């Protein structure tokens, strides 16, 4: 895909860490103008240096709280004012809390849906006219828990399932408007977020982080924990001309951990 993304404007929410940051790096290497969005100014500053070092145009960083409509609207306005286009939207923002179900308060549930689900919905709605004009792509980074829920990840599993359903429904509009909408379900992926989840699950289960890390591969017999590069490679492919006939699909990148046919 060398050069295919030259001049394209790619928005990556959650672009300051982990999978989102790696997706931004890979798009930048291909010549895309990346727009990375995060609520953390500190993380964005560090990510900006990392993405810029990959070559290509320097990323445009936007600090915004995507849990709120106003935050999403601010991102849209700033992209509209500066670039007047959006070719690819990657929704990667969202971190839900893990833990014992009975210990998770309403606030944790509301926060989980506010960022990952409603942030995705609002960004898609706001940028849809630009995506339609560009005949562009939406790639939603969701999570394997949408298909394989666990007792200690009830918020994440349900949010991911809702996001998967939304992606499928949006793809039906995408068929009509010429926008490809697809989803990726990463399995256990070695990022900062994975470490945070292990800490939360350790507190909930009483197991050590080392035990849980081992279980992440041993339970499903997979070779290794995934990497952000694994997910980024697929995100770029799904945004390419070669994937133009892939519409409304959800692909697991989990080393085979998801055994059922979904």
C-alpha positions, 0 to 999 in steps of 0.5 A: 500500500505504499503511497496510497494514503498520501494526502489523506486525512485520518482521524484516530481517537485514542491516538495517544497510546497503545493501539491508536498510537501505532495506527497513527504511526503506520498511517504517517509512514504511508504519507497520511495526515494524521489527527490524533485525539485524546483527553490527555495533553501529556500523552498526546505530546509524547505520541506526537513525537513518536508519530512524527518520528515515523516520517510523513506529515507531523500529526495534528493533536487535539485534546478533547473529552469524547465522553461529551458531545461538546468534545466531539463537536470541537474535534469536528470543528477543528478538523473542518477548519484546518483540513476541510476533509476526513478520509478515514475515521478510526475509533479507538478511544475507550477504556472500561473498568474491570472488576467484580460485577457487584462492586462496579457502581453506576458511574463506572457503567455510565463512563464506559458507555460515554467514551467508547460507545457514545464517543464512537457514535457521535464521531461517526455522525459528525464526520459522516458527510465528510466521509461520504464525500471522500468515499472513505472508511470507518474502522472501529477498534472494539475488543474480543470481549464483545464475543467472549464476555467474562465475569470480571469484564462485564462493562467492557463486554457489553460496551463492545457488543453494543459497539459491534452492533452499531458498526454493523448497522452503520455499514448498511448506511455505508453501502448506500453512501459509499463509506466502508465500515468495519470493525476489529476485535483485538484479543489480549494485546500488549499495551499500556491498557493491557497492563492496567486491565491486568491490575484491575483483574488482579484485585478482583480475582486475587491472582497475581499479574504474572498469573493472569498474564500467563493465563491470557495465552495458556487458556486459549492455547495461543502462541503469544499476546498480540501487539499493537502492530498486529492491529494497526496492519489490519486497520490500514488494510481495511482502509485501503483500496484492496479492502473496498469490497469488505463491508460490515465485517468484524475481524478478530485479531487474537491468535485464535482465542475466539473459537466459535464462528461469529 
